[in-house]
Amino acid sequence: MEKALRVYGAVLRLVRRLPKDTRPYYAKYARENFVNYREVDAHDPKALDELFQRAYNHSLWVLQKYSVDESAAKKLKDICFG
């Protein structure tokens, strides 16, 4: 659970790097996704790793879409895969 909260926080920090008019949409989108997956078994490392991989990949996609340097996601990568 703690790792999931750290991932969520890192995603929200990345949202702050997006253009101002897109931030509310992506902040809401991130929250909805984390809420939707709260029922995932916290003792299933494979399921959690898959969700963290998805969060990281999707974050990179959004950053690229708005031409934000991917290096901004280094902390998220460290949390997800570290």
N, C-alpha and C positions, 0 to 999 in steps of 0.2 A: 504494500500500500504506500509506503514512504517513497519508493522509487517512482511510482505512478504520479504522486503529487509533485515530485521534483521534475518529472517530464512535463507535466501540465504547466508548471510555473515557467519552465524554459520555453515552451511553446508560446505562452502569453507574452514573454519578453521578446520573442521574435516578431509577434504581431505588432509590437510597438515600432518596429523598423519598416513596416509597410506604409504606403501612402495613407494619410490621415482619413480619407473618406472610405477606405476599405477596412480599417481596423475593427469597427463594430461588427461587421459581418464575420470576419475570421475569428474574432474573440468568441462570438456566439457559436460559431461552427465548432471550434475547439471544445468549448464547454459541453455542447450537445453530444459530441463524440465520446468524451470522457464519461459523461453520465450514462450513455447507452451501453458502455462496456464495463460498468461497475460490477456487474454480476459475474464477470469472468472469474474462474477459480484462482484465487491468489496463490494456491499451492501447485499450479500447473505452469512450470517454467516455460514450456514450449508455447503455450497460448500467450503468456505475457511477453515473451521475446518477439512473437509475431506481431503483437499490438505495438510494441515499442519500435519495431522495424517499420511498421506502417506509419506511425506518427512521424518518425524521422524522414522517411521518403516523401510523405505528403508535405511536410514542412519545407523540404528542399524544393519541391515542385512549385510551391507558392512563392518562395523566395526568388526562384528563377523567373517566374511569371512577372514579377514586379522589379526585376533586375537588381535585387539585393544580393550582395556578395555572399556566397555560400559559406564562407568562413564564419559568418555570424552564427551558424548552427553548430559550431564546434562544441560548445558546452552541452547542447542537446545530444550530440553524438556521443560525448563522453558519458553522459548519464545513461543513455539507452544501451550502449555496448560496453561500458566500462565495468 
